[in-house]
Amino acid sequence: MTLLNTVFSHFIGCDVGKSEIVIHNSFDGSTTSLPNRAKSLRAFAAKLPANCLVICEATGGYETLLLDTLLNADIAAHRADARKVKAFIRSFGIRGKTDAIDARALAQYGRERADKLRLWKAVEAAQRELQGLVLLRDDLVKERVAHKNRLNAPGPASVKAMLRPVIECLSKQIGKIEAQMKVLTLANAKMASDGKILRGVQGVGPAVANGLQGLVPELGSLNRREIASLTGLAPFPNQSGSRERRRKTRAGRPVKSLLFMAALAASRAKAGLGAFYRRLLANGKTKMVALVALMRKIIVIANARLRDARLNA
């Protein structure tokens, strides 16, 4: 994404569904709908003025065709965070939920916050494929863990006999996905270079490096506070009056499990991040707080190394 640098006068809110998109035009107040199909979207984009900003939400990938079509037509677009839009709608006291309400709210959200939003930019095919592989692997790993837990728990032998081939099948598929990710990243010069840099960070192995590349493509382009916030590792204050509660992290990209495993590995090192972890424990931090701090340290270091490598290239 890139920062907006254009003054817009038209704001189009698009509530994207699997088969249909509800559209609200803030310029004339009209609300219409059209099929979520390439031909219809091309015709829609062709009619939009140059000083137009289209706002939609992430909708499980169904918004991809709309965003790609708008980019090809040189129309600015922003993919909004659904949580922020939901909070924006509630700030008006609106409790109802319809596609038309959401589309109108997205247009208003764009109008009021245009100077703070970021333009959506094209995603490389290799990046999109890697992201899909990373998410699929994560789902299969979770499923395998659930089946292994069931296998190790008390239960009928007949059920355990059925679980073993399922676990074996999942393991084989996970192996195939990891092999495909390796082929994909080695074939792409940028991914290969970034992957090597990421694996140089203490605790980061191939699986974590691939996960970060697939789910956090912004690595290397943000500052330390932004990358910590993006990955859900920024500690938010929790204070009211004279009472100061412990700060907590929240939300963020789905990479915490990857970074947790990296932090566990790094915490066992004799020097570097391992020494940092033990110093936190010596200062009275709990193990979980120290591990979260280590996770944040890892992502900040990874971001800085990628940034420096690109500046020196």
Order of alpha helices (4+ residues) and beta strands (2+ residues): beta-beta-beta-beta-alpha-beta-alpha-beta-alpha-alpha-beta-alpha-alpha-alpha-alpha-alpha-beta-beta-alpha-alpha-alpha
